[in-house]
């Protein structure tokens, strides 16, 4: 089971161990974004299967980054770990944001999935050489602005900034505050404070920072981080009163820090009209999609109401209030249910009442977490079959129990087979799985009669039935 640790400044080196060679190309896959926007995204990390797994929380919803593998990382195993954690917590395994290169894999992994790719959050990707050279007709405007800037500030030059330059940086923030045109915009004001805090970490070796100087005055600054073949620009600020300083800084920064990077990522525009206009003027090669994958299970897609299943002797149908006394007796039979695999009394959140177990079954169905069939003989409830643990990849687990006084007549096998067939052909599952304790010989024989063996461990025998 994954255990998550909230990301803090001291985890920067650990994150960089994964992000340094990550070629996803999106700003979310960087230490700078996680640290700068931590108060909004509430990121937490875990390591599993040789991968970095990051869980974000936004407006009460858990959103997982696509796993970032280390040298021996197994992305599929990491995705399975995410799915297991979500199943345990009762939440859907939403993967967001997903880079374009990984989207086909998730489309294959999840039979039913909602996918979004919102324009607002797409990152602007530029060829490094384009911003280094501003060559060609499309960059004539930038070249003209740069000429005007150097004409007005002939002594201007680009200066790399380190932790020793923090006094210079602090004076820049004072000057910038005097010209800040969006002081009344809470979102812009918050972003400025986060930028200041992030630039305060110039002692971190993975951050590149620099700006345009004129005499003793810093006119602009930018901060970036190299991730794989992409230089991700986290922060760009300049004094508006110095015309042309922005394109001069963009070019000088790219020339000084891009090195052999293929791409420069200037992040998204967050639906800000001014930012969008500015970023488009620099001629992005493309806008990098950020896919939001929200897998759905088969219950949500196919089961609106529970059907009635019939066998030679039995009927499987929805639990009703009339079933409550017999259902309670079934659930509370401790000796019988030691083979069920869990304690039904646990986790109710309060004392056991007459309707407790009935309400849990109904809630699980409403939440598309499980379906409970009442197994009936001549109309009377004698057991239940439960299809649960939908893994969002086409599998679900089936369990079946029969009241003690009706055991030994093959009712369990009959009901189990009917529920499994419905799961495969009515719910459109790819596979129905089941398990039993090794000590439970009767259950093992029942499962073996209608499913194929699928392995064992110290505790269980496993079985499966496929389409």
KOLGUVEX-934363 format. One record per residue (C-alpha): x, y, z. Coordinates in steps of 0.1 Angstrom, whole numbers, padded with zeros to 4 digits, always signed. Example, Ala and Ser with C-alpha at 12.3 -4.5 7.8 and 13.67 -1.06 7.14 Angstrom:
# KOLGUVEX-934363
+0123-0045+0078/+0137-0011+0071/
//
This chain:
# KOLGUVEX-934363
+0000+0000+0000/+0014+0034-0010/+0024+0058+0018/+0025+0094+0007/+0047+0122+0021/+0038+0158+0016/+0064+0175-0007/+0085+0201+0010/+0117+0220+0002/+0139+0193+0017/+0126+0168-0009/+0139+0188-0039/+0170+0166-0044/+0148+0134-0043/+0124+0149-0069/+0153+0159-0091/+0166+0124-0091/+0136+0115-0113/+0128+0148-0130/+0164+0155-0142/+0161+0129-0170/+0123+0131-0175/+0113+0138-0211/+0076+0144-0205/+0082+0180-0213/+0054+0194-0191/+0060+0219-0163/+0042+0197-0138/+0071+0172-0140/+0096+0195-0123/+0107+0202-0088/+0101+0239-0093/+0064+0235-0100/+0058+0211-0071/+0076+0235-0047/+0063+0268-0060/+0026+0257-0062/+0026+0234-0032/+0000+0254-0013/-0024+0251-0043/-0017+0215-0055/-0009+0199-0020/+0015+0174-0037/+0026+0144-0019/+0050+0117-0031/+0056+0080-0028/+0081+0057-0045/+0071+0023-0058/+0083+0000-0086/+0113+0022-0092/+0090+0052-0100/+0081+0085-0085/+0044+0087-0078/+0030+0121-0070/-0005+0126-0057/-0020+0161-0059/-0052+0173-0042/-0072+0200-0059/-0106+0212-0046/-0110+0179-0027/-0101+0156-0056/-0071+0134-0058/-0052+0138-0090/-0021+0116-0098/+0008+0125-0120/+0018+0099-0145/+0045+0079-0128/+0081+0090-0135/+0104+0060-0137/+0139+0058-0125/+0166+0037-0143/+0148+0004-0134/+0113+0018-0131/+0082-0002-0141/+0054+0023-0150/+0027-0004-0152/+0035-0016-0117/+0034+0020-0105/+0000+0025-0121/-0012-0006-0104/+0000+0007-0071/-0020+0039-0077/-0051+0019-0086/-0048-0003-0055/-0044+0028-0033/-0075+0043-0048/-0095+0011-0045/-0086+0009-0008/-0096+0045-0003/-0128+0043-0024/-0118+0070-0049/-0113+0068-0086/-0077+0067-0100/-0077+0100-0119/-0044+0105-0138/-0037+0142-0146/-0018+0157-0162/-0007+0131-0187/+0019+0139-0214/+0010+0131-0250/+0036+0103-0252/+0018+0084-0224/-0018+0089-0235/-0020+0059-0258/-0008+0036-0231/-0036+0048-0207/-0062+0045-0235/-0052+0008-0238/-0051+0003-0201/-0086+0016-0193/-0116+0002-0212/-0138+0030-0200/-0123+0064-0195/-0132+0101-0198/-0104+0122-0214/-0100+0160-0213/-0074+0183-0228/-0082+0219-0218/-0066+0246-0239/-0061+0269-0209/-0035+0246-0193/-0015+0236-0223/+0022+0245-0221/+0040+0266-0247/+0069+0247-0262/+0095+0265-0283/+0125+0252-0302/+0155+0263-0282/+0173+0275-0314/+0143+0297-0323/+0145+0317-0290/+0183+0318-0292/+0184+0333-0326/+0150+0350-0334/+0158+0342-0370/+0133+0348-0399/+0105+0371-0407/+0082+0359-0380/+0106+0372-0353/+0111+0406-0369/+0091+0422-0341/+0113+0407-0314/+0144+0418-0332/+0132+0454-0335/+0122+0455-0298/+0157+0442-0288/+0174+0468-0310/+0153+0496-0293/+0162+0482-0259/+0199+0482-0265/+0197+0517-0280/+0181+0529-0248/+0204+0509-0226/+0237+0505-0244/+0254+0491-0214/+0228+0464-0208/+0241+0429-0205/+0228+0395-0193/+0240+0384-0158/+0236+0349-0144/+0223+0351-0108/+0233+0330-0078/+0225+0330-0041/+0252+0357-0036/+0231+0381-0058/+0200+0380-0035/+0205+0417-0025/+0203+0426-0061/+0173+0404-0066/+0155+0419-0036/+0161+0454-0050/+0146+0442-0083/+0114+0430-0064/+0111+0465-0049/+0113+0481-0083/+0090+0456-0098/+0064+0462-0071/+0063+0499-0080/+0054+0489-0116/+0032+0459-0109/+0000+0465-0129/-0020+0436-0114/-0019+0444-0077/-0057+0442-0076/-0058+0407-0091/-0056+0382-0062/-0044+0354-0085/-0016+0376-0100/-0006+0389-0065/-0004+0353-0052/+0017+0342-0082/+0041+0371-0075/+0046+0361-0039/+0052+0325-0049/+0077+0336-0075/+0096+0356-0049/+0097+0327-0026/+0110+0304-0053/+0137+0328-0065/+0148+0328-0029/+0161+0292-0035/+0190+0302-0058/+0213+0280-0037/+0197+0249-0052/+0219+0236-0080/+0190+0226-0103/+0178+0262-0107/+0192+0284-0134/+0185+0321-0129/+0196+0352-0147/+0185+0387-0159/+0193+0418-0178/+0215+0444-0160/+0219+0481-0168/+0246+0496-0147/+0240+0484-0112/+0203+0479-0117/+0186+0445-0125/+0159+0451-0150/+0145+0416-0154/+0150+0380-0142/+0140+0345-0152/+0143+0312-0134/+0144+0278-0151/+0150+0241-0145/+0164+0215-0169/+0142+0183-0172/+0154+0159-0198/+0156+0176-0232/+0135+0206-0220/+0145+0238-0202/+0113+0247-0182/+0110+0284-0175/+0092+0288-0142/+0095+0325-0137/+0099+0355-0161/+0096+0391-0147/+0108+0424-0161/+0103+0461-0154/+0076+0473-0178/+0092+0508-0181/+0122+0494-0201/+0108+0487-0235/+0122+0456-0252/+0137+0441-0221/+0115+0410-0222/+0126+0398-0256/+0162+0407-0248/+0160+0386-0217/+0143+0357-0234/+0170+0355-0261/+0199+0360-0237/+0186+0335-0212/+0181+0309-0239/+0216+0315-0252/+0232+0312-0218/+0213+0283-0202/+0197+0262-0229/+0229+0244-0239/+0219+0213-0258/+0182+0214-0247/+0158+0208-0276/+0129+0227-0261/+0121+0256-0240/+0088+0253-0220/+0074+0287-0210/+0045+0270-0192/+0008+0277-0197/-0011+0310-0198/-0037+0302-0171/-0064+0318-0194/-0047+0352-0189/-0054+0372-0221/-0021+0392-0218/+0000+0362-0212/-0016+0343-0241/-0009+0372-0265/+0027+0375-0254/+0035+0337-0255/+0020+0334-0290/+0040+0363-0303/+0072+0343-0296/+0061+0317-0321/+0057+0284-0301/+0065+0253-0321/+0034+0237-0305/+0012+0237-0274/+0019+0206-0254/-0014+0188-0244/-0021+0179-0208/-0045+0150-0208/-0068+0144-0178/-0078+0107-0176/-0107+0098-0154/-0113+0060-0156/-0147+0046-0150/-0157+0011-0140/-0182-0011-0158/-0209-0006-0132/-0210+0031-0139/-0212+0025-0177/-0235-0005-0179/-0255-0012-0147/-0283+0012-0141/-0306-0013-0124/-0298-0048-0111/-0313-0075-0133/-0329-0107-0121/-0308-0138-0129/-0323-0173-0129/-0308-0207-0127/-0322-0242-0126/-0332-0238-0089/-0323-0203-0078/-0331-0166-0085/-0305-0139-0080/-0320-0104-0075/-0317-0071-0057/-0318-0070-0019/-0351-0057-0005/-0361-0044+0029/-0380-0077+0034/-0347-0095+0032/-0331-0076+0062/-0337-0102+0089/-0323-0131+0068/-0295-0109+0055/-0285-0098+0090/-0284-0135+0101/-0262-0143+0071/-0238-0114+0077/-0235-0119+0115/-0228-0157+0114/-0192-0153+0126/-0183-0190+0123/-0195-0192+0087/-0180-0158+0077/-0145-0165+0089/-0140-0177+0053/-0155-0146+0039/-0122-0127+0043/-0132-0097+0063/-0152-0087+0093/-0186-0073+0082/-0191-0055+0115/-0160-0034+0111/-0160-0001+0093/-0197+0008+0098/-0188+0040+0115/-0213+0033+0144/-0231+0006+0163/-0248-0022+0143/-0284-0014+0137/-0311-0034+0120/-0306-0017+0086/-0268-0012+0088/-0257-0040+0064/-0286-0034+0040/-0277+0003+0038/-0241-0005+0032/-0250-0028+0003/-0273-0001-0012/-0246+0026-0008/-0220+0005-0025/-0243+0000-0055/-0251+0037-0057/-0214+0045-0056/-0207+0019-0083/-0183+0001-0058/-0202-0032-0057/-0234-0051-0065/-0250-0075-0040/-0273-0102-0053/-0297-0119-0029/-0295-0156-0037/-0331-0169-0034/-0346-0204-0031/-0383-0203-0037/-0382-0166-0030/-0363-0168+0003/-0328-0153+0008/-0304-0181+0014/-0271-0163+0006/-0255-0135-0014/-0232-0131-0044/-0211-0099-0044/-0193-0085-0074/-0167-0059-0061/-0132-0046-0064/-0136-0032-0099/-0101-0023-0109/-0109+0000-0139/-0090-0023-0162/-0118-0048-0169/-0114-0070-0138/-0137-0075-0108/-0138-0099-0079/-0167-0122-0071/-0176-0136-0037/-0204-0159-0027/-0217-0172+0006/-0246-0195+0015/-0264-0197+0049/-0252-0227+0069/-0286-0246+0068/-0285-0245+0030/-0249-0256+0025/-0239-0288+0008/-0265-0287-0020/-0245-0270-0047/-0264-0237-0044/-0231-0218-0041/-0217-0232-0073/-0250-0225-0091/-0253-0189-0079/-0216-0182-0084/-0216-0194-0120/-0246-0173-0128/-0231-0141-0113/-0198-0147-0131/-0215-0151-0164/-0235-0119-0158/-0202-0101-0150/-0186-0111-0182/-0215-0107-0206/-0238-0083-0188/-0213-0060-0172/-0188-0065-0201/-0159-0074-0178/-0127-0089-0193/-0121-0111-0163/-0138-0122-0131/-0115-0133-0103/-0120-0150-0070/-0100-0164-0041/-0105-0187-0011/-0086-0195+0020/-0065-0226+0016/-0082-0242+0046/-0116-0238+0029/-0117-0270+0009/-0154-0267+0001/-0149-0233-0014/-0118-0244-0034/-0138-0273-0050/-0166-0249-0058/-0144-0224-0075/-0124-0251-0093/-0156-0264-0108/-0165-0232-0126/-0132-0212-0129/-0096-0217-0138/-0067-0217-0112/-0047-0185-0113/-0021-0191-0087/-0017-0192-0049/+0002-0177-0020/+0006-0186+0016/-0030-0177+0024/-0052-0181-0007/-0059-0200-0038/-0068-0177-0068/-0091-0184-0096/-0102-0165-0128/-0128-0167-0155/-0123-0148-0188/-0144-0140-0217/
//
